[in-house]
Amino acid sequence: MSPSTTPSPASTVAGPARGSQGDREPLYRECLGRCERQNCSGAALRHFRARQPLYMGLTGWTCRDDCKYECMWLTVRLYVQGGHRVPQFHGKWPFSRFLFFQEPASAFASFLNGLASFVMLLRYKAAVPPGLPHVSLNAWFWSTVFHTRDTAVTEKLDYFCASAVILHSVYLCCVRTLGLQRPALISIFRAFLLLFLACHISYLTLVRFDYGYNMAANAAIGLLNLAWWLRWCLRNRPRLPHVWKCAAVVLLLQALALLELLDFPPLFWVLDAHALWHIGTIPLNVLFYSFLVDDSLYLLKANSDLFKAD
């Protein structure tokens, strides 16, 4: 975009991986190059490091990152002044940074999801003797880290852990619907899921980080998870009153996932569709763990009654 705020042809040509309209703008690139030359080498870089808050340095914010942030907002202001649509930068909408949090709303919502999972896990352990794997806690931890500081490593960890959560939910569904009386079949299915996850991560790491494939794979597994759980809930609704909680969770999760189809600049430069999705999943953690407690206690009682009958 030129100083007159008219979008340039560079905005419409294909850019590098994750390139977007904003970071392809000549204005943005010129600003970034000038900022780096003036601030990111020699005595200027030492001065930058001396005045940079400790928490920014500890979370990996560099001089170049600061330049990208400042030049992004310069470009956004000129776009808005010219009456143009707010552009994306490096595949993301511009977010107003808070302390060292790159996407404060999504980071905070991810933290609350993890906290809800942790509290409900403690309640589950207090009510039911066996414990559960901490797959969800791990996923929400890396989601918080990713939205705090978006790097190639934190992005992959967030995406891969999210895939692991979906596959783990499918595995739980398999165990619950097929029953523990078929350990051989469950072991084969678990091995298949682990192999699929390994191949999925290997492809995205070693071959190509394909965002379209990753989304399609997770969506397909999510639909399988939805159909499988709902079929089991409908079949067992007459004798298991608590299954409504499970059905509500899987249906609401799919409904909330539709928020990802919305594409709008963040409200107040903080709250976007992805953050709303994370906020919406917080109460679902509580409801799902409530279902797990009810169902586990039911199974313990059923097994106890069966053992007494024998």
Secondary structure as UniProt FT lines:
FT   TURN            3..4
FT   HELIX           9..11
FT   TURN            17..18
FT   HELIX           21..24
FT   HELIX           26..39
FT   HELIX           42..51
FT   HELIX           54..58
FT   TURN            59..60
FT   HELIX           63..81
FT   TURN            82..83
FT   TURN            90..91
FT   TURN            99..100
FT   HELIX           104..127
FT   HELIX           135..148
FT   HELIX           152..178
FT   TURN            180..181
FT   HELIX           183..202
FT   HELIX           203..207
FT   HELIX           211..236
FT   TURN            237..239
FT   TURN            241..242
FT   HELIX           243..257
FT   HELIX           258..261
FT   TURN            268..270
FT   HELIX           273..309
//
